[in-house]
């Protein structure tokens, strides 16, 4: 994981039993008062289920992820705080491309996050809040 707020860079890895994804998000001044953003995503399937995900609606899910990242950034820039998980889930639930299994998985992930503490996530949030 790389978190360089002073350079507007965030790199993180998400892993599960079926795949591994590396995300690199970088922001830069565009020279005209705006901001450019770059997202690099490397997805690696670890088994047949991971390959099936890549073959089934991966492009649409990436587009949803980009919309959500935009919503998260907009909320943070306008309100100075991170958007809540519930607000994000409401935005995602409206997307038709997500299957019922995807929506159930999101709900299960939310429940799991309430009960388990991820030390990397906790450390990232502390660093993020401290600037």
Backbone as ProteinMPNN parsed JSONL, in Angstrom:
{"seq_chain_A": "XXXXXXXXXXXXXXXXXXXXXXXXXXXXXXXXXXXXXXXXXXXXXXXXXXXXXXXXXXXXXXXXXXXXXXXXXXXXXXXXXXXXXXXXXXXXXXXXXXXXXXXXXXXXXXXXXXXXXXXXXXXXXXXXXXX", "coords_chain_A": {"N_chain_A": [[0.844, -1.173, 0.0], [0.529, 2.204, -0.81], [0.491, 5.443, 0.316], [0.484, 8.628, -0.279], [-0.281, 11.53, 0.532], [0.751, 14.095, 0.128], [1.72, 14.008, -2.433], [-0.491, 13.311, -3.795], [-1.172, 10.619, -4.268], [-2.316, 7.27, -4.244], [-2.009, 3.917, -3.71], [-3.209, 0.646, -3.69], [-3.925, -2.767, -2.76], [-6.24, -5.319, -3.394], [-7.27, -8.425, -2.334], [-8.685, -11.639, -2.761], [-10.086, -14.935, -2.502], [-10.315, -15.617, -5.161], [-9.175, -13.735, -6.844], [-6.759, -11.11, -7.476], [-6.221, -7.697, -7.136], [-4.647, -4.732, -8.13], [-4.65, -1.386, -7.438], [-3.968, 1.841, -8.603], [-4.133, 5.107, -7.898], [-3.882, 8.366, -8.916], [-3.576, 11.857, -8.676], [-3.329, 15.056, -10.29], [-2.384, 18.46, -10.861], [-3.839, 20.169, -13.538], [-2.881, 22.388, -14.725], [-4.581, 24.397, -15.488], [-6.238, 25.216, -13.485], [-7.729, 23.045, -12.831], [-8.073, 19.478, -12.19], [-6.411, 16.486, -13.031], [-6.952, 13.008, -13.224], [-5.681, 9.739, -12.701], [-6.248, 6.353, -13.057], [-5.029, 3.246, -12.533], [-5.484, -0.116, -13.052], [-4.759, -3.361, -12.217], [-5.704, -6.538, -12.765], [-5.787, -9.831, -11.631], [-6.665, -13.055, -12.184], [-7.074, -15.825, -10.027], [-8.107, -18.319, -10.135], [-10.626, -20.47, -11.668], [-13.066, -19.242, -11.001], [-12.288, -16.599, -10.683], [-11.503, -16.061, -13.308], [-13.99, -16.315, -14.525], [-15.321, -14.108, -13.47], [-13.877, -12.051, -14.687], [-14.637, -12.445, -17.303], [-17.32, -11.91, -17.215], [-19.141, -9.189, -17.21], [-17.124, -7.47, -16.263], [-16.138, -5.046, -17.299], [-18.383, -3.32, -17.011], [-18.591, -3.31, -14.235], [-16.197, -2.09, -13.524], [-16.679, 0.448, -14.542], [-18.738, 1.246, -12.823], [-17.273, 1.279, -10.453], [-15.546, 3.421, -11.02], [-17.39, 5.517, -11.12], [-18.201, 5.488, -8.454], [-15.777, 6.09, -7.144], [-15.492, 8.684, -8.076], [-17.757, 9.849, -6.865], [-17.029, 9.522, -4.185], [-14.738, 11.162, -4.069], [-15.836, 13.649, -4.778], [-17.636, 14.063, -2.647], [-15.811, 14.195, -0.522], [-14.262, 16.437, -1.247], [-16.207, 18.469, -1.312], [-17.482, 18.347, 1.205], [-15.546, 17.777, 3.061], [-15.29, 15.344, 4.312], [-15.326, 11.745, 4.438], [-17.471, 9.768, 2.397], [-20.219, 7.875, 3.607], [-20.354, 4.31, 4.091], [-22.897, 3.262, 3.781], [-24.155, 5.202, 2.151], [-22.662, 4.867, -0.171], [-23.351, 2.23, -0.791], [-26.048, 2.561, -1.354], [-25.878, 4.011, -3.733], [-24.63, 2.122, -5.39], [-26.482, 0.05, -5.314], [-28.465, 0.931, -6.962], [-27.565, 0.419, -9.462], [-28.05, -1.448, -12.369], [-26.455, -3.405, -13.494], [-25.279, -4.961, -11.587], [-25.458, -8.145, -10.225], [-27.857, -10.134, -8.372], [-26.412, -11.718, -6.642], [-24.063, -10.178, -6.42], [-25.068, -7.944, -5.055], [-25.935, -9.121, -2.675], [-23.47, -10.011, -1.747], [-22.252, -7.538, -1.275], [-23.799, -6.636, 0.887], [-23.164, -8.616, 2.762], [-20.406, -8.128, 3.012], [-20.497, -5.645, 4.22], [-21.657, -6.296, 6.7], [-19.626, -7.981, 7.685], [-17.528, -6.142, 7.922], [-18.379, -4.679, 10.052], [-17.865, -6.335, 12.157], [-15.216, -7.252, 12.071], [-11.896, -6.122, 12.427], [-9.737, -4.648, 10.268], [-6.399, -4.375, 10.193], [-4.662, -3.073, 8.363], [-6.466, -1.419, 7.02], [-7.396, 0.12, 9.168], [-5.012, 1.392, 9.918], [-4.502, 2.817, 7.543], [-6.744, 4.537, 7.538], [-6.228, 6.05, 9.837], [-3.858, 7.358, 9.05], [-4.835, 8.697, 6.817], [-6.741, 10.448, 7.929], [-5.065, 12.022, 9.48], [-3.757, 13.444, 7.643]], "CA_chain_A": [[0.0, 0.0, 0.0], [1.233, 3.475, -0.866], [-0.388, 6.569, 0.616], [1.281, 9.842, -0.292], [-1.203, 12.653, 0.34], [1.45, 15.282, -0.363], [1.891, 13.818, -3.872], [-1.813, 12.946, -4.318], [-1.074, 9.248, -4.794], [-2.788, 6.189, -3.401], [-1.924, 2.598, -4.344], [-3.62, -0.396, -2.753], [-4.163, -4.088, -3.334], [-7.36, -6.078, -2.851], [-7.114, -9.839, -2.64], [-9.648, -12.595, -2.223], [-9.743, -16.311, -2.873], [-10.422, -15.818, -6.598], [-8.456, -12.763, -7.657], [-5.933, -10.092, -6.843], [-6.313, -6.46, -7.91], [-3.803, -3.638, -7.689], [-5.207, -0.103, -7.852], [-3.102, 3.001, -8.455], [-4.91, 6.321, -8.131], [-3.003, 9.52, -8.817], [-4.182, 13.123, -9.074], [-2.331, 16.075, -10.619], [-2.858, 19.76, -11.347], [-3.811, 20.157, -15.004], [-2.297, 23.643, -15.188], [-5.597, 25.405, -15.812], [-7.157, 25.332, -12.357], [-8.458, 21.79, -12.657], [-7.323, 18.309, -11.744], [-6.502, 15.273, -13.836], [-6.818, 11.809, -12.398], [-5.27, 8.526, -13.392], [-6.51, 5.11, -12.337], [-4.453, 2.064, -13.169], [-6.004, -1.309, -12.403], [-4.217, -4.633, -12.682], [-6.539, -7.622, -12.233], [-5.219, -11.16, -11.889], [-7.509, -14.17, -11.746], [-6.313, -16.878, -9.365], [-8.738, -19.611, -10.395], [-11.7, -20.408, -12.661], [-14.063, -18.259, -10.578], [-11.713, -15.296, -11.02], [-11.611, -15.928, -14.765], [-15.406, -16.109, -14.848], [-15.633, -12.708, -13.152], [-13.272, -11.22, -15.727], [-15.405, -12.626, -18.539], [-18.725, -11.544, -17.012], [-19.503, -7.85, -16.77], [-16.039, -6.77, -15.573], [-16.097, -3.67, -17.797], [-19.45, -2.559, -16.373], [-18.273, -3.153, -12.813], [-15.144, -1.08, -13.443], [-17.338, 1.742, -14.747], [-19.416, 1.565, -11.559], [-16.23, 1.629, -9.498], [-15.089, 4.767, -11.34], [-18.436, 6.44, -10.668], [-18.153, 5.54, -6.994], [-14.585, 6.854, -6.773], [-15.838, 10.088, -8.328], [-18.684, 10.267, -5.81], [-16.264, 9.628, -2.945], [-13.884, 12.345, -4.165], [-16.719, 14.821, -4.763], [-18.118, 14.236, -1.275], [-14.689, 14.613, 0.317], [-13.878, 17.806, -1.607], [-17.278, 19.405, -0.982], [-17.891, 18.309, 2.611], [-14.387, 17.569, 3.919], [-15.373, 14.063, 5.013], [-15.546, 10.597, 3.565], [-18.859, 9.335, 2.256], [-20.476, 6.681, 4.415], [-20.514, 3.048, 3.367], [-24.314, 3.127, 3.446], [-24.427, 6.048, 0.993], [-22.066, 4.206, -1.332], [-24.158, 1.051, -1.126], [-27.276, 3.032, -2.004], [-25.527, 4.364, -5.108], [-24.354, 0.888, -6.123], [-27.705, -0.757, -5.405], [-29.275, 1.426, -8.065], [-26.979, -0.046, -10.723], [-28.697, -2.673, -12.86], [-25.48, -4.391, -13.946], [-24.916, -5.849, -10.487], [-26.35, -9.291, -10.055], [-28.361, -10.317, -7.016], [-25.288, -12.246, -5.859], [-23.19, -9.041, -6.11], [-25.725, -7.119, -4.032], [-25.878, -9.886, -1.418], [-22.062, -9.967, -1.332], [-22.028, -6.21, -0.69], [-24.412, -6.635, 2.214], [-22.35, -9.478, 3.633], [-19.166, -7.411, 3.282], [-20.804, -4.588, 5.195], [-21.803, -6.95, 8.007], [-18.313, -8.446, 8.126], [-16.722, -4.988, 8.322], [-18.84, -4.249, 11.375], [-17.389, -7.277, 13.179], [-13.787, -7.518, 12.003], [-11.035, -4.966, 12.251], [-8.63, -4.842, 9.341], [-5.328, -3.512, 10.687], [-4.196, -2.203, 7.286], [-7.495, -0.396, 6.797], [-7.379, 1.006, 10.332], [-3.813, 2.213, 9.807], [-4.726, 3.732, 6.43], [-7.706, 5.571, 7.951], [-5.52, 6.961, 10.763], [-2.955, 8.184, 8.249], [-5.659, 9.534, 5.953], [-7.327, 11.505, 8.749], [-4.037, 12.912, 9.99], [-3.29, 14.261, 6.517]], "C_chain_A": [[0.887, 1.233, 0.0], [0.211, 4.57, -0.617], [0.492, 7.793, 0.742], [0.364, 11.039, -0.527], [-0.521, 13.895, -0.225], [1.693, 15.219, -1.872], [0.597, 13.384, -4.553], [-1.798, 11.566, -4.974], [-1.569, 8.26, -3.753], [-2.719, 4.904, -4.217], [-2.359, 1.576, -3.301], [-3.957, -1.671, -3.503], [-5.356, -4.724, -2.628], [-7.191, -7.523, -3.295], [-8.265, -10.625, -2.045], [-9.261, -13.971, -2.749], [-9.67, -16.508, -4.39], [-9.588, -14.866, -7.441], [-7.623, -11.828, -6.789], [-5.995, -8.86, -7.732], [-5.405, -5.415, -7.291], [-4.37, -2.359, -8.288], [-4.168, 0.976, -7.61], [-3.922, 4.221, -8.856], [-3.972, 7.501, -7.91], [-3.715, 10.747, -9.37], [-3.075, 14.122, -9.36], [-3.034, 17.343, -11.079], [-2.776, 19.748, -12.87], [-3.275, 21.456, -15.598], [-3.295, 24.721, -15.525], [-6.639, 25.521, -14.711], [-7.979, 24.085, -12.1], [-7.532, 20.672, -12.212], [-7.495, 17.191, -12.754], [-6.33, 14.09, -12.887], [-6.454, 10.635, -13.284], [-5.593, 7.347, -12.492], [-5.91, 3.985, -13.156], [-4.931, 0.862, -12.368], [-5.369, -2.537, -13.041], [-5.005, -5.742, -11.987], [-5.896, -8.944, -12.608], [-6.159, -12.217, -11.314], [-6.624, -15.246, -11.139], [-6.887, -18.27, -9.609], [-9.852, -19.421, -11.427], [-12.765, -19.376, -12.29], [-13.571, -16.839, -10.878], [-11.761, -15.03, -12.512], [-13.049, -15.655, -15.182], [-15.811, -14.668, -14.565], [-15.095, -11.796, -14.241], [-14.081, -11.291, -17.018], [-16.818, -12.077, -18.432], [-18.839, -10.15, -16.408], [-18.391, -7.102, -16.037], [-15.973, -5.306, -16.013], [-17.162, -2.806, -17.11], [-19.155, -2.316, -14.897], [-17.153, -2.138, -12.605], [-15.748, 0.314, -13.623], [-18.09, 2.176, -13.493], [-18.386, 2.001, -10.517], [-15.735, 3.049, -9.753], [-16.114, 5.812, -10.908], [-18.407, 6.597, -9.153], [-16.923, 6.298, -6.501], [-14.833, 8.348, -6.983], [-16.767, 10.637, -7.258], [-17.958, 10.443, -4.48], [-15.409, 10.886, -2.943], [-14.719, 13.624, -4.09], [-17.207, 15.1, -3.346], [-17.003, 14.759, -0.379], [-14.306, 16.063, 0.029], [-14.936, 18.82, -1.179], [-17.585, 19.476, 0.505], [-16.733, 18.111, 3.576], [-14.449, 16.294, 4.735], [-15.636, 12.96, 4.014], [-17.029, 10.246, 3.535], [-19.043, 8.049, 3.06], [-20.639, 5.454, 3.522], [-21.964, 2.876, 2.926], [-24.668, 3.973, 2.225], [-23.848, 5.438, -0.288], [-22.901, 3.006, -1.761], [-25.469, 1.449, -1.788], [-27.014, 3.366, -3.469], [-25.306, 3.113, -5.944], [-25.622, 0.072, -6.313], [-28.586, -0.321, -6.56], [-28.765, 0.929, -9.411], [-27.597, -1.384, -11.131], [-27.704, -3.767, -13.216], [-25.082, -5.367, -12.836], [-25.948, -6.96, -10.358], [-26.862, -9.328, -8.612], [-27.24, -10.829, -6.115], [-24.32, -11.124, -5.478], [-23.776, -8.198, -4.984], [-25.715, -7.821, -2.672], [-24.455, -9.856, -0.868], [-21.734, -8.613, -0.698], [-22.605, -6.125, 0.716], [-23.622, -7.464, 3.209], [-21.03, -8.795, 3.991], [-19.387, -6.326, 4.326], [-20.948, -5.184, 6.596], [-20.459, -7.409, 8.55], [-17.455, -7.28, 8.607], [-17.139, -4.463, 9.69], [-18.223, -5.097, 12.482], [-15.883, -7.511, 13.195], [-13.023, -6.236, 11.774], [-9.879, -5.345, 11.345], [-7.534, -3.863, 9.739], [-4.783, -2.581, 9.601], [-5.188, -1.08, 7.038], [-7.498, 0.597, 7.947], [-6.172, 1.935, 10.27], [-3.966, 3.239, 8.687], [-5.656, 4.861, 6.862], [-7.057, 6.55, 8.931], [-4.615, 7.904, 9.996], [-3.742, 9.161, 7.389], [-6.22, 10.714, 6.74], [-6.292, 12.499, 9.244], [-3.428, 13.784, 8.881], [-1.998, 13.775, 6.024]], "O_chain_A": [[1.879, 1.295, 0.726], [-0.828, 4.612, -1.277], [1.17, 7.977, 1.753], [0.241, 11.514, -1.657], [-1.135, 14.661, -0.968], [1.853, 16.254, -2.519], [0.587, 13.117, -5.755], [-2.326, 11.368, -6.068], [-1.29, 8.384, -2.56], [-3.307, 4.817, -5.295], [-1.923, 1.638, -2.151], [-4.234, -1.662, -4.702], [-5.461, -4.668, -1.403], [-6.996, -7.807, -4.476], [-8.756, -10.312, -0.96], [-8.213, -14.131, -3.375], [-9.037, -17.454, -4.86], [-9.317, -15.141, -8.611], [-7.764, -11.767, -5.568], [-5.84, -8.964, -8.949], [-5.393, -5.231, -6.073], [-4.55, -2.261, -9.502], [-3.555, 1.028, -6.544], [-4.347, 4.351, -10.004], [-3.347, 7.624, -6.857], [-4.374, 10.68, -10.408], [-2.004, 14.058, -8.755], [-4.14, 17.298, -11.617], [-1.752, 19.359, -13.431], [-3.219, 21.613, -16.818], [-2.906, 25.851, -15.821], [-7.788, 25.881, -14.97], [-8.845, 24.086, -11.225], [-6.363, 20.896, -11.898], [-8.591, 16.973, -13.271], [-5.639, 14.186, -11.872], [-6.858, 10.547, -14.443], [-5.251, 7.343, -11.31], [-6.246, 3.801, -14.326], [-4.797, 0.83, -11.144], [-5.435, -2.725, -14.256], [-4.97, -5.864, -10.762], [-5.509, -9.155, -13.757], [-6.408, -12.258, -10.109], [-5.553, -15.549, -11.666], [-6.237, -19.277, -9.326], [-10.002, -18.338, -11.992], [-13.308, -18.707, -13.169], [-14.356, -15.981, -11.282], [-12.028, -13.906, -12.938], [-13.299, -14.858, -16.085], [-16.563, -14.072, -15.336], [-15.78, -10.868, -14.67], [-14.191, -10.3, -17.741], [-17.452, -11.806, -19.451], [-18.646, -9.976, -15.205], [-18.678, -6.188, -15.265], [-15.771, -4.421, -15.181], [-16.874, -1.69, -16.677], [-19.437, -1.239, -14.372], [-17.159, -1.406, -11.616], [-15.364, 1.252, -12.925], [-18.076, 3.355, -13.143], [-18.6, 2.971, -9.789], [-15.524, 3.806, -8.806], [-15.749, 6.867, -10.39], [-18.567, 7.7, -8.631], [-17.014, 7.065, -5.543], [-14.429, 9.173, -6.163], [-16.588, 11.763, -6.795], [-18.228, 11.386, -3.736], [-15.353, 11.6, -1.942], [-14.338, 14.574, -3.407], [-17.192, 16.245, -2.896], [-17.223, 15.661, 0.43], [-14.054, 16.834, 0.955], [-14.596, 19.915, -0.73], [-17.914, 20.545, 1.018], [-16.908, 18.26, 4.786], [-13.748, 16.163, 5.738], [-16.103, 13.198, 2.9], [-17.742, 10.409, 4.525], [-18.123, 7.238, 3.172], [-21.014, 5.559, 2.354], [-22.227, 2.398, 1.822], [-25.404, 3.514, 1.352], [-24.47, 5.491, -1.349], [-23.13, 2.793, -2.951], [-25.949, 0.754, -2.683], [-27.822, 3.046, -4.341], [-25.75, 3.051, -7.09], [-25.815, -0.535, -7.367], [-29.368, -1.116, -7.081], [-29.483, 1.017, -10.407], [-27.657, -2.324, -10.339], [-28.069, -4.943, -13.239], [-24.605, -6.467, -13.113], [-27.155, -6.72, -10.382], [-26.345, -8.624, -7.745], [-27.132, -10.42, -4.959], [-23.807, -11.101, -4.359], [-23.062, -7.789, -4.069], [-25.508, -7.181, -1.641], [-24.255, -9.696, 0.336], [-21.018, -8.551, 0.302], [-21.965, -5.6, 1.627], [-23.436, -7.064, 4.358], [-20.583, -8.869, 5.136], [-18.553, -6.121, 5.208], [-20.421, -4.636, 7.564], [-20.178, -7.248, 9.738], [-16.731, -7.413, 9.593], [-16.331, -3.867, 10.402], [-18.073, -4.635, 13.613], [-15.33, -7.923, 14.215], [-13.454, -5.368, 11.015], [-9.129, -6.274, 11.644], [-7.719, -2.65, 9.634], [-4.474, -1.423, 9.883], [-4.798, 0.074, 6.866], [-7.593, 1.802, 7.717], [-6.292, 3.129, 10.54], [-3.602, 4.402, 8.859], [-5.38, 6.027, 6.579], [-7.311, 7.752, 8.861], [-4.601, 9.107, 10.254], [-3.357, 10.322, 7.249], [-6.178, 11.851, 6.271], [-6.592, 13.68, 9.413], [-2.687, 14.729, 9.15], [-1.446, 14.337, 5.079]]}, "name": "protein", "num_of_chains": 1, "seq": "XXXXXXXXXXXXXXXXXXXXXXXXXXXXXXXXXXXXXXXXXXXXXXXXXXXXXXXXXXXXXXXXXXXXXXXXXXXXXXXXXXXXXXXXXXXXXXXXXXXXXXXXXXXXXXXXXXXXXXXXXXXXXXXXXXX"}
